[in-house]
Amino acid sequence: MNISDARTVGQSPPQKFSKLNQSQQLIPEECLPPTLQSLNPSPRRDVYKKGIKKTYKMKDNERKKMVWCNIYVNEMDPIQLARSKKGKQCRICSMEEETSRFIYPCMCSGTAKYVHEECFKNWILLKNGIEKVYKNDIKCEVCQHQISMKVHFQEEVHSSIISEVPKHQKACWLILIFIILLQIAGAAILGVLVGFQNVGLAAAITLLGVISIVLIIYLVAKVMHSLTVETIDQWIFQNYQKEFSAQKIGTIINIPKEPALNTSPRSPRQRRKSCVPQFSGLQIIQFDQYPQDA
């Protein structure tokens, strides 16, 4: 075997290296400072199929109102469930399937960091009640962190709750309807039989008509008030962001001035050759590679 053949056998094959695209490097979301987008969250990028709806009918004892909250759980087939597994686990239901969006609203870390958004809403309603949701006073039981959330209440009319109206209130409505019909019938009979020739009868008929209109408006207002329910229209949580300290990241090193040379060359040519630049007050700023956590 020649020397050239030995070099060819011992030489490794050429390898191709791909350049790293710095624009595609991912930074964990926890290490990023809070931005305007986190304070005013935009609509969800992930599109979920809302299938199962569970309505919680809560009573606000302080405001004496009924409040409804619709909790949606995604109805996903096995293929979608397999794709949704991202190594995260909900600390409430202990499931990895992303049946709803994963959030981290508090300072808890590890296995207790992530939670399903709808599971978290369910826990808040059952554990804290609707009164604390209205006051925006929800804290984590573990780390005692104040949950940052935005809740919007909206009043809606639901005719389906007419069966839940008390019986005595329905009886009052029936009596009021009977009085209105009686007044309308009396005014019509007087108008047909007697007519409007007599001023007194005309005034009585007009008065009955005005009273009937007022009672109708009052009855409609009472029925609408009884069928009106306050509904949580929008409920958004803000993910927890680490606070960065205001300490300086780098250190400043001052280099003292160099002492001036007392000896000076005799000729101008020697003076130009031995001319050394003088630095005064030079500072070197040394930056750390990574910022220190607070």
Secondary structure as UniProt FT lines:
FT   HELIX           3..10
FT   HELIX           22..24
FT   HELIX           29..31
FT   HELIX           36..39
FT   STRAND          50..60
FT   TURN            61..64
FT   STRAND          65..74
FT   HELIX           78..84
FT   TURN            91..93
FT   STRAND          102..103
FT   HELIX           110..112
FT   STRAND          115..116
FT   HELIX           117..127
FT   HELIX           130..135
FT   TURN            141..143
FT   STRAND          149..157
FT   HELIX           159..164
FT   HELIX           167..193
FT   HELIX           199..227
FT   STRAND          228..237
FT   STRAND          250..254
FT   HELIX           268..273
FT   STRAND          283..287
//
